[in-house]
């Protein structure tokens, strides 16, 4: 995806071969002129000398015109053939040059591919650029803002995510009436809404961890801390309050069944990792203190 695009930009070069030159089309053959047949003079017409001379002149003129047309046709045909041969030879030279350039380009690509594979594990600036492009390319069903910091020479990634609010989720549910003749729309039960919200925001954490570990091969630990804006009844201000902080390890994430990921429960999956979270059985998430950056050991 976008990681590949940024990878290509990082491997920027002064020359990139164009497509292989197309073989020139053979020119269409000119239609060969046809001799006009003059009907033989009739028996009685031959009895008159004037008719015979007139017929002979017509035959001679027709033959002359045919000869002239044939010479022009042969000249144009030869010219087109020679011009095509010159174009064909020029094309062969271009193809030869193109192949040399392509071989050099392919060799350069292999070298740069090797360099990129090394740099993405050692170059912190490149890691930041690639991860920023990758995370910014993710589409979210609700507004989700992400910040990150790379620590431990790329071994540990710290991610803070501004979670969507529970009010952003669909608040109503539709169901058919008992006789199936009417569609009833009503507010979701509070417990259902809270559990859906918990599942949604934990799915965000799993997605961020998965993409980060996939993008940065040197990373071993991804700490995702999610916060939401809530009213502080003591001050009357809206404050950022953390709802979870999870330490995802590469070895732990590798346990997931990615071939059937929809069967994974994001909330339950969190239990595989060290985490800070206070959630009731009804899905109510209480404020927590996230892991501190100094606690992360790469």
Buried (B, 14 or more C-beta within 10 A) or exposed (E): EBBEEBBBEBBEEEEEBEEEBEEEEEBEEEEEBEEEEBEEBEEEEEEEEEBEEEBEEBBEEBEEEBEEBBEEBEEEBEEBEEEBEEBEEEBEEEBEEBEEBBEEBEEBBEEBEEEBEEBBBEBEEBBBBBBBBBBEEBEEEEEBEBEBEBBBEBBBBBBBBBBBBBEBBEEEEEEEEEEEEEEEEEEBEEEEBBBBBBBBBBBBBBBBBBBBBEBBEBBBBBBBBBBBEBEEEEEEEEEEBBBBBBBBBBEBBEEBEEEEEEEEEBBEBBEBBEBBBEBEEEBBBEEBEBBEEEEBEB
